[in-house]
């Protein structure tokens, strides 16, 4: 039992005058401290006691009746003293208001206790609901972070693969036997340029294109390797939105002698032999 709960139960007994002196001083000191809850309990208990006392208050006689009774009593000789016993019913009638007041005060105390418990229960329910909302928000944040982690892990793996591929290409392009061919724009694409890197041993061909305009609908850019005057197709490639491309393929043999690299504008999908205008070329 907490100190405040004990003081509240003692406070409702204060109007009865049945408290021990120490308890009464404790309650009065507590009330002077400004506890609104206990002050309310004392006022309610006092109202109950006042109502019960008023119900048992005897009726006062009128002044005339009182004067007649006193005059008659003065005229009669004094009677010898007689020991009398109070009737049990009178004692019962005198005691029942106090008993009823005590039971009512107990009920008041229990009512206050129930109200306090309900307030505490409401506070706990509110706190539980708040914690559940926070847990739900934390779960959503956890799921979002897990999805972000998975996305970043995928990006990491993809970039690691691209880096490894770029490192392989760089190693091939910087090898002593790698041949570099500079391509210049011609015909409909004079501003374009490109570089081709060829490894004669592996026949690996990497083409890097700059500032090439997008092909018309239904058309595509096709790469050619011209060795010994014979153009051989090395495939069709696509541009990004900035007019750039990085295209890697295996060049047709042979690559031992002089080689010309060219790009033409052909029907989509490519053709066996060049038919369209040349847009890039270099030897």
C-alpha positions as CSV (number, residue, x, y, z in Angstrom):
1,X,0.0,0.0,0.0
2,X,1.4,3.3,-1.0
3,X,1.6,6.3,1.4
4,X,-1.0,8.3,-0.6
5,X,-3.4,5.4,-0.7
6,X,-3.2,4.9,3.1
7,X,-3.6,8.7,3.7
8,X,-6.7,8.7,1.4
9,X,-8.3,5.9,3.4
10,X,-7.6,7.7,6.6
11,X,-8.9,11.0,5.2
12,X,-12.4,9.7,4.8
13,X,-12.5,8.8,8.5
14,X,-11.5,12.3,9.6
15,X,-15.2,13.6,9.9
16,X,-16.0,10.7,12.2
17,X,-13.4,11.7,14.7
18,X,-12.3,8.1,15.1
19,X,-8.7,8.6,14.0
20,X,-5.8,8.2,16.3
21,X,-4.0,11.4,17.2
22,X,-0.9,10.6,15.0
23,X,-3.1,9.6,12.0
24,X,-5.2,12.7,12.4
25,X,-2.0,14.9,12.4
26,X,-0.7,13.1,9.3
27,X,-4.0,13.5,7.4
28,X,-4.2,17.2,8.3
29,X,-0.6,17.8,7.3
30,X,-1.3,16.1,4.0
31,X,-4.4,18.2,3.4
32,X,-2.4,21.3,4.1
33,X,-0.1,20.2,1.4
34,X,-2.9,20.8,-1.1
35,X,-3.9,17.2,-2.2
36,X,-7.1,17.9,-4.1
37,X,-8.1,14.2,-4.3
38,X,-8.0,13.8,-0.5
39,X,-9.8,17.1,0.1
40,X,-12.6,15.9,-2.1
41,X,-12.8,12.6,-0.2
42,X,-13.0,14.5,3.2
43,X,-15.8,16.8,2.0
44,X,-17.8,13.9,0.6
45,X,-17.4,12.0,3.9
46,X,-18.4,15.1,5.9
47,X,-21.5,15.6,3.9
48,X,-22.5,11.9,4.6
49,X,-21.9,12.3,8.3
50,X,-23.8,15.6,8.5
51,X,-26.8,14.0,6.7
52,X,-26.9,11.1,9.0
53,X,-26.6,13.3,12.2
54,X,-29.4,15.5,10.9
55,X,-31.6,12.5,10.4
56,X,-31.3,11.6,14.2
57,X,-31.6,15.2,15.6
58,X,-34.5,15.4,18.2
59,X,-37.3,17.9,17.7
60,X,-37.1,21.0,19.9
61,X,-40.4,21.7,22.0
62,X,-42.2,25.0,21.5
63,X,-41.5,27.7,24.2
64,X,-45.0,27.4,25.7
65,X,-44.7,23.6,26.1
66,X,-41.3,23.9,27.5
67,X,-42.6,26.5,30.2
68,X,-45.5,24.2,31.2
69,X,-43.2,21.2,31.6
70,X,-40.8,23.2,33.7
71,X,-43.6,24.6,35.9
72,X,-45.1,21.1,36.6
73,X,-41.7,19.7,37.4
74,X,-41.1,22.6,40.0
75,X,-44.4,21.9,41.7
76,X,-43.9,18.2,42.3
77,X,-41.7,16.9,45.2
78,X,-38.4,15.4,44.2
79,X,-38.5,11.7,43.7
80,X,-35.8,9.4,45.2
81,X,-33.1,8.6,42.7
82,X,-33.8,5.4,40.7
83,X,-31.1,3.6,38.7
84,X,-32.4,3.0,35.2
85,X,-31.0,1.0,32.3
86,X,-31.1,2.4,28.8
87,X,-33.3,0.3,26.6
88,X,-31.4,-1.7,24.1
89,X,-33.6,-0.3,21.3
90,X,-32.5,3.3,22.3
91,X,-28.9,2.2,22.2
92,X,-29.4,0.6,18.8
93,X,-31.1,3.8,17.5
94,X,-28.2,5.9,18.8
95,X,-25.5,3.6,17.3
96,X,-26.9,2.8,13.9
97,X,-26.1,6.2,12.3
98,X,-22.4,5.9,13.2
99,X,-22.3,2.3,11.9
100,X,-24.0,3.4,8.7
101,X,-21.7,6.4,8.4
102,X,-18.7,4.0,8.8
103,X,-20.0,1.7,6.1
104,X,-20.7,4.6,3.8
105,X,-17.2,5.9,4.4
106,X,-15.7,2.5,3.6
107,X,-17.8,2.5,0.4
108,X,-16.5,6.0,-0.4
109,X,-12.9,4.9,0.1
110,X,-13.5,1.8,-2.1
111,X,-15.1,4.1,-4.8
112,X,-12.1,6.4,-4.7
113,X,-9.8,3.4,-5.0
114,X,-11.8,2.0,-7.9
115,X,-11.6,5.4,-9.7
116,X,-7.9,5.6,-9.1
117,X,-7.4,2.1,-10.5
118,X,-9.5,2.9,-13.5
119,X,-7.5,6.0,-14.2
120,X,-4.3,4.0,-13.9
121,X,-5.7,1.3,-16.2
122,X,-6.6,4.0,-18.7
123,X,-3.1,5.4,-18.5
124,X,-1.6,2.0,-19.0
125,X,-3.8,1.3,-22.0
126,X,-2.8,4.6,-23.5
127,X,0.8,3.8,-23.0
128,X,0.4,0.3,-24.5
129,X,-1.3,1.7,-27.5
130,X,1.5,4.3,-27.9
131,X,4.1,1.5,-27.7
132,X,2.2,-0.6,-30.2
133,X,2.2,2.3,-32.7
134,X,5.9,2.9,-32.1
135,X,6.6,-0.8,-32.7
136,X,4.5,-0.8,-35.9
137,X,6.5,2.3,-37.1
138,X,9.8,0.7,-36.1
139,X,8.8,-2.5,-38.1
140,X,7.9,-0.4,-41.1
141,X,11.3,1.4,-40.8
142,X,13.1,-1.9,-40.4
143,X,11.4,-3.3,-43.5
144,X,12.3,-0.1,-45.5
145,X,15.9,-0.3,-44.4
146,X,16.1,-4.0,-45.2
147,X,14.8,-3.3,-48.7
148,X,17.2,-0.4,-49.1
149,X,20.0,-2.7,-47.9
150,X,19.1,-5.3,-50.5
151,X,19.0,-2.7,-53.2
152,X,22.4,-1.3,-52.3
153,X,23.8,-4.9,-52.1
154,X,22.5,-5.5,-55.6
155,X,24.0,-2.2,-56.8
156,X,27.3,-3.2,-55.1
157,X,27.4,-6.6,-56.8
158,X,26.4,-5.1,-60.2
159,X,29.1,-2.4,-59.9
160,X,31.7,-4.9,-58.8
161,X,30.9,-7.0,-61.9
162,X,31.1,-3.9,-64.1
163,X,34.4,-2.9,-62.5
164,X,35.9,-6.3,-63.0
165,X,34.8,-6.2,-66.7
166,X,36.3,-2.7,-67.1
167,X,39.5,-3.8,-65.5
168,X,39.7,-6.7,-68.0
169,X,39.1,-4.3,-70.9
170,X,41.7,-1.9,-69.5
171,X,44.2,-4.6,-69.2
172,X,43.6,-5.7,-72.8
173,X,43.6,-2.1,-74.1
174,X,46.9,-1.3,-72.4
175,X,48.5,-4.5,-73.6
176,X,51.5,-4.0,-75.9
177,X,49.9,-5.8,-78.8
178,X,46.6,-4.0,-78.7
179,X,46.0,-1.8,-81.7
180,X,44.2,1.6,-81.4
181,X,42.2,3.0,-84.3
182,X,40.9,6.6,-84.3
183,X,37.6,7.1,-86.2
184,X,36.4,10.4,-87.5
185,X,32.9,11.5,-88.4
186,X,32.0,11.6,-92.1
187,X,28.9,12.2,-94.3
188,X,25.8,12.9,-92.1
189,X,27.8,12.8,-88.8
190,X,30.8,15.1,-89.2
191,X,30.9,16.0,-85.4
192,X,31.1,12.3,-84.3
193,X,34.3,10.6,-83.3
194,X,35.2,7.2,-82.0
195,X,38.1,4.9,-81.0
196,X,38.5,1.2,-81.6
197,X,40.7,-1.1,-79.6
198,X,41.7,-4.4,-81.2
199,X,43.6,-7.3,-79.7
200,X,44.9,-9.4,-82.7
201,X,45.5,-12.5,-80.5
202,X,42.1,-12.7,-78.9
203,X,40.3,-10.7,-81.7
204,X,38.6,-8.7,-79.0
205,X,37.2,-5.4,-80.4
206,X,36.0,-2.5,-78.2
207,X,34.4,0.5,-79.8
208,X,33.8,3.8,-77.9
209,X,31.7,6.3,-79.8
210,X,31.1,10.0,-79.0
211,X,28.5,12.6,-80.3
212,X,26.8,10.4,-82.9
213,X,23.3,11.5,-83.7
214,X,20.5,9.0,-83.1
215,X,19.6,6.9,-86.1
216,X,16.2,7.5,-87.9
217,X,13.3,5.1,-87.1
218,X,13.9,1.7,-88.6
219,X,17.6,2.3,-89.0
220,X,20.7,1.2,-87.0
221,X,24.4,1.7,-86.8
222,X,26.5,-1.2,-88.0
223,X,30.2,-1.8,-87.3
224,X,32.5,-3.1,-90.0
225,X,36.1,-4.5,-90.0
226,X,37.7,-4.0,-93.4
227,X,40.7,-6.2,-94.0
228,X,42.2,-6.8,-97.5
229,X,39.5,-4.6,-99.0
230,X,36.7,-6.9,-97.7
231,X,34.2,-5.4,-95.2
232,X,33.1,-7.9,-92.6
233,X,30.2,-7.2,-90.2
234,X,31.1,-6.8,-86.5
235,X,27.4,-6.3,-85.4
236,X,24.9,-3.6,-84.6
237,X,25.1,-1.3,-81.6
238,X,22.9,1.3,-79.9
239,X,23.5,4.8,-78.5
240,X,22.6,6.2,-75.2
241,X,20.7,9.5,-74.8
242,X,23.9,11.6,-75.1
243,X,25.0,10.1,-78.4
244,X,27.6,7.8,-76.8
245,X,28.2,4.1,-77.1
246,X,30.5,1.4,-75.7
247,X,30.3,-1.7,-77.8
248,X,32.3,-4.8,-77.3
249,X,32.5,-7.8,-79.8
250,X,34.7,-10.3,-81.4
251,X,36.2,-9.1,-84.6
252,X,36.2,-11.4,-87.7
253,X,39.6,-12.6,-88.8
254,X,42.1,-11.7,-90.1
255,X,43.5,-8.8,-88.0
256,X,47.2,-9.2,-88.8
257,X,47.6,-6.7,-91.6
258,X,46.2,-3.2,-92.2
259,X,42.7,-2.9,-90.9
260,X,40.0,-0.2,-91.4
261,X,37.2,0.2,-88.9
262,X,34.0,1.8,-90.2
263,X,30.4,2.5,-89.1
264,X,27.5,2.8,-91.6
265,X,23.8,3.6,-91.2
266,X,21.8,0.4,-92.2
267,X,18.4,-1.1,-91.8
268,X,17.5,-2.2,-88.3
269,X,19.1,-5.5,-87.5
270,X,22.0,-5.1,-89.9
271,X,22.9,-6.3,-93.4
272,X,25.5,-8.7,-94.8
273,X,27.3,-6.0,-96.8
274,X,27.3,-2.2,-96.3
275,X,24.5,-0.4,-98.2
276,X,24.1,2.9,-96.3
277,X,26.1,6.0,-95.8
278,X,29.4,5.8,-93.8
279,X,29.3,7.9,-90.6
280,X,32.6,6.9,-89.0
281,X,35.8,5.5,-90.4
282,X,39.5,5.2,-89.4
283,X,42.6,3.1,-90.1
